Amino acid sequence: MKYLIAGGAGFIGTNLVRRLIEKEQEVLVLDDYSTGSPVNLPTHPKLKVWEYKIQDIDKLFRGTFDDVDRIINLACPASPVAYQEQPLHTLDTSFNGTTKLLEVASYTGARFLHTSTSEIYGDPKEHPQTEEYWGNVNCYGPRACYDEGKRVAESLIYEYQQVPVDARIVRIFNTYGPYMAMDDGRVVSNFIVQALRRQPITIYGDGSQTRSFCYVDDLLDGLLHVLEGDYSRPINLGNPSEFTIRELATVVCEVVGVPDSLIEYKPLPQDDPKQRRPDISKMKELYGWEPRYTLRQGIQKTVRYFETCVPQLPKLQSEGG
């Protein structure tokens, strides 16, 4: 099997590439390194990497990707810090980049998997969120470039499915694990890096807002189930166990071995969701999938990875959850 992975040098992409390489699959990666890093990727004879924007893939694709079997679109800034620093790039990647990859899928006949996000539900009025919920999204605000970019990408895929393109969509909820960027502003990486540095653990708001955190190995299991399955509508992928941000901070402090008196509070960013929890009934019913790792187990594995990076820890840019 030959895989083309757009955004393969990012957090989830790196873990996916390494998983596929371990299975002796042939992997082609496109990444412009706007948020990913080439140092994340292994050197392997079955891996080829292009530093390229997916918006420009038509300059490469005839003859380069003609024989790919699977296309996985992970290309888009995903952390609040990254997409708010690059809002037009985020929108362009979501619309034009996804369009270009869908054109490759249409031409080659490859199966296409798009990674959407729980952010399409916005600050939800339904809890937990099912795939049928249409969301509560502010289309005019600092998070809109990502939220609406991902929503329009799903609309694009719907239209290309009529062509037809054999496409799948997963809506990914908060995911964490090795190869997260330590300065990306996501809540898990922020807390772990701050705890390892013995700095104050920064909570935005009062810490009562909730998230559901999925360890990356569980996410990859689910993602590959969907890729090879027959279900073609959007499907939630995440861990349904719900924790307050304050509870997450406490777990991180306990695992790292620092007092939770380090926690400090700052104002909540605009449009930050108050609740986020996936209904994964469809994943259970269709694929028998549910997460295996508890939050503490996943945090322990993630802390061990971050401990190896401590000498290179950059200055944090914190930005909500």
Secondary structure, 3 states (H helix, E strand, C coil): CEEEEECCCCHHHHHHHHHHHHCCCEEEEEECCCCCCHHHCCCCCCEEEEECCHHHHHHCCCCCCCCCCEEEECCCCCCHHHHHHCHHHHHHHHHHHHHHHHHHHHHHCCEEEEEEEHHHHECCCCCCECCCCCCECCCCCCCHHHHHHHHHHHHHHHHHHCCCCCEEEEEECCEECCCCCCCCCCHHHHHHHHHHCCCCEEEECCCCCEECCEEHHHHHHHHHHHHHCCCCCCEEECCCCCEEHHHHHHHHHHHHCCCHHHEEEECCCCCCCCCCCECCHHHHHHHCCCCCCCHHHHHHHHHHHHHCCHHHCCCCCCCCC
